[in-house]
């Protein structure tokens, strides 16, 4: 989430290129990493639908409505240049189709990911149901997901696939990469040898090597991935570079975690941001213009790092207040 904010605040190259190699694939990867084995296989479509509505669709609609209200009220700050009727019509289309383009979703455009995640989870549900009887077919569907999206992009070059289905198709393989990585670590990698310190050192070295390899491949080929616009450049290079970085990051973090759980106390703020990813995703685009005004008023210039710091601070204050009010109203219930 921090990388998303840095990317949207105009961090310069080559950091921008590096972030855009893997920051959106990382969301899908973490979804797979945290997915319970066969988590949907014994659940009904109704149960899954209720879960997806509560977790993704309700926040998507709330943040979209909030974005429209703020844009209309503070149209000068949020850059509403066209007549209200034209712009609001575009916003209505953007919300219905879950488009990530700023022309259609304004400064709350990042919430497109929530609907894409719903599509992805729908695909996972179908695959897990098939996996019970038709395992080979399920595996084939996972492997063919991104070629199908690539084919659709060529055949329907002038037609926008609704709900960011294209991003979900491309992210499906990355989702299962995270899923398989979690299974591999739980079963095998922790048992390299009897000495835990040697295990952690070897795991960390492997992880750092993967990160360096992924960054080198991505920077050399200028691999910029924009899932919101269903744009991936060379898809093969995108998968190779992002996958190596994602595996590397997970490997290093696993080694650090086993090395000393107590050292994660310093990362509590980052953990808190992680737990509040959806609110940060929903409001950071709305607060970036406000941060830009604050930077100009207080510092007389706008730098990407001051913009990011102001945005993180404003978002954190808003989310802390919201969480506190919600806990008081609900008595701590989610």
N, C-alpha and C positions, 0 to 999 in steps of 0.2 A: 504494500500500500504506500509505503514511503517512496519507493521507486516510481510509482505511478504519479505521485505528487511532484517529484523532482522532474519527471519527464514533461508534465504539463506546465511546469514553471519555467521551462526553457533552458534546462541544463545544457551546456555547450558540448559539441563533439570533441573527442570521440566517446565521451561518457553517454551522450544521448543515444548514439548508435548501439553501444554496449547494452544499455538498459532496454532498448526496444528489440533486442534479440530475444529476450527471455522473460520480461516482466509480466506479460499477459499469459504466455504459456505456463508461467509459474502458478497462476491461479488454478488452472486446470490440473496441473501436476499435484498441487497440494490437495485438491479435491480427491484425486485418486489415492494419494498417500494416506488420507484420513478415512477413506471408504472402508466400511466393514466388509469382510469377506462374504460374498453372496448376500449383502445387506438387503437386497430387494427381492431375492428369489422366492421368499415365503410370504411376501406382502402383496396385498391386492392393489389394483390400479387406484381404487378409491383412497386407500391409505396413503399411497405415494402422492396422489394429487393434493390431498389435504395438507401434507407436509410441504410440498412445493409452493402451494398458495401462501401458507403462513410464512415460510422462510424467505421466499424470493419475490413473489408477485405482489403481495401487499406492500413491502418496502419499495418496490419499483414504482407502483402507482402513487404512493405517498410522496416520494422524492420528486417524481415527475410533476405532480400537482403543485408542490412547494416551489419547484423551479419556475413554473409558469407564473405563479403569483408574484414571486420576487422580480421576475423579468418585466412583468407588466407594471409593477409599482415603481421599480427603479430602472426603467428602460434605458436611461442614459448610462448608468453604471454597467449594465449587462449587455450593452451594445445592440439594442433593438432599433434597427435602422429602417426597416420596411414598415408600411402601415400595419396597425394592429391586426386587422382582419387577415391579411396575407400571412403574417408571421405566425399567428395563432393557428391558422389552418395547417401550416407546415408542422407546427408542434403537435397538433392532433394526429396527423399522419405519422409523425416520428414516434409518438407514444404507442400507437396501435401496432406499428410494424417493428418497434424496438430498434430503430435506426440509431447508429452511433455518430452519424454526421452532425456537426455543430449546427448546420442550417436547419436541421429537423429536431434536434433535442437540446439546443442551447447549451447553457453552462452546467447542466446536470447530465450531459451525454454519457458519462462513464457508467451509468446504471444499465446500459444495454447489456452488460455482462450478466446481470441477474436473470434476464430472460434467456440468454444463451445458455446459462447454467441449467435452467429448467429443461431446455431442449436436450442438453447433454445427458441429464439424469433420466430423461425419457428413453434415450438410446440405451443407456446402461441398464435400465429396467427390462427392455426388450431382449438385450443380449444375455442378461442373467436368466431370463425365462427360457431362452433358447438353449443356454448352456446345460440345462438339466438333461435334455434329450439329444440336442444337435450341437455338440461342442465344436465340431469342425466348422459348422456354419457360423457360429458365434465368433470364432477366431477370424474367419474370412471377412466378416462384416467389420470388425475392428480394423483390420489391415486395409480394407478397401475404402474406409470412410474418407480419408483425405484425397485419394484419387477421384472419388465420386464428386467431391466438392470442386476439385480442379476442373473436372469435365463440365460441371454445371456452370462454372465461371466462364468457360469458353463458349458454351452453347447459349447461355442466357446473359451475355455481356451487358445488355441494356436493361435487364430486369433485376431488381433488388430482391433477393430471397428474404422473406419476412423473418422476424424473431432472431436474427443473426444465426440462422441454421448453419450457414457456411462456417462460422467460427466454431460452432459446436462440433461439426463434422471434422474439422481440422484438429480441434482440441481433444477429440475422443482417444486418439492414439497416445497423446501426452498424458491423458487421464490414466490410461492403463499402464503407462510407463511408471507413474507414481505408485499405482496399485501393486504392480509386480515388484517394484523396488521394496515396498513395505513388507511384502511376503518374503522376499529374499533375505532381508535383514533380520526378520524375526526368526527365520529358520536356520540360516547358514553363516552369514558374515560375522556374527558375534562369536563364532566358534573357530576362528582361524587358528588359535593356539591357546594354551592355558594361561599365558601371561597377558593380563588385560592391558598393561601399559604398551606392550608390543603391538597388540591388536589396534589400540587407539592410534599409535604412531603410523602403522601401515595404512590404516583406513584414512587418516588425515592426508598422508602423502598422495594416496590414490585420488582422493577428492580434489586436492589442489591441482594435481596434474590434469584432471578432467576440466576444471574451471579454466585453466590457462589454455588448454587445447580448444575449448569452445569459444573463448574470447578471440583467439587468434584466427580461427576459421571464420567467425562472424565479421570481425573487423576487416579482414583481407577481402571478403566478398561484399562488404557494406550491406550486411543483412539487416534490414529494418522491417519489423513485423508490425502491421497495424490490423489487429483482429477486428476492430470496430468497423473498418471499411472492407473487410474480407480481402486484405492485401498482404501477401506473404513473400513477394519477390520470388526467388528460387525456393520452392517449397522443400526440396530435398536438403539444401544447405540450411534452411531454417530449422528443420528437424534435427539435423546433425549438430549444429552449433548450440541450439537451445537445449537439446537433450543432454549433451555433455555438461553444460553449465548446471543444469538442474540436478543431475546425478551428483556432480561434484559438490554443490552446495549442501545437499542432503547428507552426503558422506562426511564432509567436514563437521557439520553440526552434530551428527551422530557421535563422532569421535570426541568433540568438545563436551557434549552432554555426559558421556560415560566417564570422561576424564575428571570432571568435578561438577556435580549437579548444583552445588552452592554458588558457582561462578555465574549462574544464570540470574542471580538476584539483580545484577546490574542491567539486565535486559527486561526488567518488569515493565518498563514503559513501552518497549517494543512489543512485548506480549499483549499489553493492554490495547495497543493499536490493532494488533492482529485479531483480538477478540471483538473489536468494534469495526472490522473491515467494511461491512455494509454501510453503516452510517458515514464513515470517511469517504467511501466510494460515492455516496449520494450527495454529500454537501461540499466536497472540496472544490469542485468546479464553480460553485456559487460563491465561495469565499475568496477565490483567487483574485477576481476583480476588486474586491474590498481590500485585500492585502496589497494590491498594486496601488490603490489610492493612499493607503497608510504609508507605504514606502515613499511615495512622492511627497506626502505631507511632512513626514518625520525625517527622511533622509535625503530628500530632493532628487533622488535617482532610484531606479528600479534595477536591482540585481537579482539574478535567479535564486541565489541562496537566501537573500532577505525575503523574497517572495515566498519561498518554501517554508522558512521559519515562521513568518507571520501566518501563513495558511495553516500549518500544523498547530500553532498556538490557538488560533481562532476556532478551528475545528474541534480541538481537544476541549476547550471551554464549553462550547455548545453541546458536545456529546456528554461531558460530565454532568452538566445541568440537566440534560434530557434523561440520562440514566437515573439521576437522583430523584427527579420528579416521578419517573415511571415506577421506581421501587417504592416510593411513598404511596402511589395510587394502587399498585398491585400487591403491596405487601411482600415484595421480593420475588414474586412469581414472574416467570418469563412469559 
